[in-house]
């Protein structure tokens, strides 16, 4: 699996920018320089940087990069959210561990970074709605939106969801179906009932599989308690728009 971030620890006399450049994270170094943080990260430290790769930055919409480049203060805050004071090695990271970033939110209070560690290195934002225990059961079929799918949600809608745990849980449960449905068991116009209570509609045309308005990008990802189908759009339960808009 392609790495999307690099854990950079300042050792052996190298500065963070020097190490990032050596590892090929040139976009990170460019933005750090534009934000005026190169001197800070070249200082004594020590610092640990969770540095996005060039590929990770390339996934950001062009408009977002342009906004960050125009607003140096915002760019600096985003980059500082990837930095922790002190030396932290990957062997020291544990699931649900939190650490203070360099983003100061008030006097002596800093925005925290949370670490989640899974066997396959992938995660979805289910823990926000406390669904981890639910997903530990099963068997289930999970229609899992990509990061890009979540990025398509309007900012105001996403903020409302994150502020309303009940609503967020309903949205996430709408992606979960009891039972294991591999692609071979899906049929056109099939309407499996979700854990949220409302059904989703399966549409199959040629080799394209749709779940409501979402397209399946990767099918039949096996897990110990079911199967995952990766989709390109977040599913919203029927009649849910009036709740969040």
Buried (B, 14 or more C-beta within 10 A) or exposed (E): EEEBBBEBBBEEEBBBBBBBBEBEBEBBBBBBEBBEBBEBBBEEBBBBBBBBBEEBBEBBEEEEBEEBBEEEEEBBBBBBBBBBBEEBEEEEEEEEBEBBBBBEEEEEEBEBBEBBEEEEEEEBBBEBBEBEEBBEEBBBBBBBBBEEBEBEBEEEBBEBBEEBEEBBBBBBBBBBBBEBBEEEEBEEEBEBEBBBEBBBEBBBEEEEBBBBEBBBBEBEBEBEEBBBBBBBBBBBBEEBEEBBE
